Amino acid sequence: MYRQNRNKKYLENLGQEENYCLTVDCYPGVDDEIFDLIKEIYKPDFVIKSEDVFYEKDELNKMMKPFLTENRVRGVIYYGKMDDFIDDIKLAQYQSHFLVIKSGL
């Protein structure tokens, strides 16, 4: 509870401008707690979670297969970019939705 109150106080002081973009990066499992606080405090008009624009799980597994091993600690280094895992169709849908909201239509 203490951590949640501390996070809430911190978030309340951010984004005092009328229009702003808040980007949050969290460890897995923490993101839901922070995400709920952000929605409660800011009541955003538009939200994009990075996982929503990635390819589906099966496609991601197929793409990463050459870089995965049975060893949970040591695998093969991937020299690509995060963009390689973003589904352009999903991203375009979010972008067009954002433009509609931004234009007030």
Secondary structure by P-SEA (a helix, b strand, c coil): caaaaaaaaaaaacccccbbbbbbbbcccaaaaaaaaaaacccccbbbbcccccccaaaaaaaacccccccccccccccccccccccaaaaaaaaaaaaaaaacc
